[in-house]
Amino acid sequence: MKIGPLTASALLALSLAAGRAAAQTADPGASARTKAVLAYVRSLTEGGGRRVLSGQFLEFAPNATLSLPEAIHQASGKWPAYIGVDYMNFRTQSIDTEAADRVSIDYWGQGGLVEVNVHLTNPANPKGGGLRDKGVDLSEVLRAGSAANIAWIHELDLIAGGLGRLQDAGVVVLWRPFHEMNGGWFWWGAKPPADFIALWRQMFAYFTGAKHLHNLIWIYSPNMGANAGDYYPGDGYADMVGLDAYTDYVDADHIKGFAALLKTGKPAGFGEYGPHGASNPPGTYEYTKFGDGLAANFPRAVFFMAWNDKWCPAKNLNAKEFYNDPSTVTRGDLPPGLLK
């Protein structure tokens, strides 16, 4: 199924269809372009042929470059439909938006979509950093006037500064905060679901209300597992849903939780995908197996982001075949009018 250019009337039709769907943009004030991008993603869930947006994570700030998309292009002749950046600077243990925004604006200008992630620092840690801190009380982070809350608002302001720069540049952002919240390895993870949902909704209200960010498509992205749906913040606070999965075996026995995400009615996919496991991939994975696994076992998936370095298709096998599969949506398949 080849998707052609979007005329103004087609964009309007997509937006109207989106408005009629249960999964209307979570942000009532979302820009017309944001609504159009989400409507396009939603359109991939309808009709015949399976279509899956291809994504590639770049690197953590300030090391984000287009080297991996360029490697994919060299191997396959295709570009990922979207790239992913992250605002965490692990050297300084702080939020760093400049390089990530610069690369994002560049890729958007070349006709590609953009996702922003952030490995958040722990606002309850006075020394900074603290991504993997244990025992953080989320209610204290949200308690107005507490030291943790003051630090949290400061962190949100830094992030909003980067997202606002992208908004000013006309970039719609696939915004994926608090990833893998159902696991216990990040400070916001494995908390009582009600506490986490309050934290998510507070960020949502602060960004859309106080910061007037209306270029965000909100992605709920738990780790694969039986509890993947337990932390869902509600239909009014998320636009897309996706599992994080690190495995060679793309089937329901090895990747659990996708059915829970489908129940939301939101466009579903894989927020992160990496062959082998969460560390030390050998770089010998045949990426056509991922496409085959999606077709056989996850036919309703409409997006994925391959993680960086040796998880990337270009660092494994069969990148050309995988990226030239007609089911894989690349940058060149995006409707030309979508980003303008």
C-alpha positions, 0 to 999 in steps of 0.5 A: 500500500503506497501512501501518496502526498497529502493535500490540504483537504486530505489533511483536513479529512485525516484530522476530522477522522481523528476527531471522530475516533476514540483516541483524539489528541490527548491535548485539546489544544494540540496544533493542527500539524500535531493532529495531522501527524497523529491522524496519519499514524492512526491511518496506518491501523486502518484498511489493508496492508500492514504498515510500520513506521521505522524509527532509529534512536541516535544517541544521548545528548550531546552525542546525537548525530545522524550517523546511524540513519546514514548507516541505514541509508548506506546499507539499504538506500532508505532512511528511517521514518523517524529518529529518536533523541534523548535529553540526558547528558550522562557525562554531566548527569543533567538535562541537555537539549541543544544538540538533540534539538539541532539534529531533530530540526535537521531531520525534520527539515529533511522530511523525517519525524522526530521522537524525544526521550529523556532518562530523567534525573531524580529530583529527590537526589540533592547530588543530582543524577540518580536515574537508578535511585531506589525508594523515591516517594513520588508523592513527595516529588509532587508535594508543592514546595518540597525540595524534591518538587522544586527540583522537579519543576526546574527539571521540567522547565529545562525539558520544556525549553528544548521542546519549546525550541522544537515547537518554535521550529515547527517540529511535531514531537513524538514525546515518550516520557517515563519509559519502562515505568512498570520495571524497577530500574529507574527512579520512577518505576515499579511504584504504586500505579496511582502514584505514577499516574499522578506524576504523568498527569502532572507533567501533562498539565504542566507542559500543555498548560503552564508551558503551552506546548502543543506540539507533543504526541504523548507515548505511553511506553512500558517494558514488555511484561504482564503488567504493561497496562497497569500504569496507563495514565488514561485516554485523555493523557496519551496518544500512542502506546508501545512496548519496550522489548529486547529479544530475538524472539518476536512472539507472544511467548517472549513479548508479553503485554501487547494485548493490554496496550491494544485495549486502549484503542491507541496506535500501538507499536514498540517504543524500543526494540533491540535484538538479543537482550538489554546489554551486549548484543553481538550484532548478528541478528537477521532483522528480517526476523523482526519484520516476520515476527511483527507480521505473524504475531503483532500485525496491529503494530504500526511503529518501532524504534530500534535502539542504538549501536549494535541494536541498529539494523545497520549494525546487524544483518539483512538491513537492506531486505528489512528496510525495503520490505513494503511493510516498512514505512521509511522517510520517503514513504511519508506524505510530503505535505505532512511536515509542512 
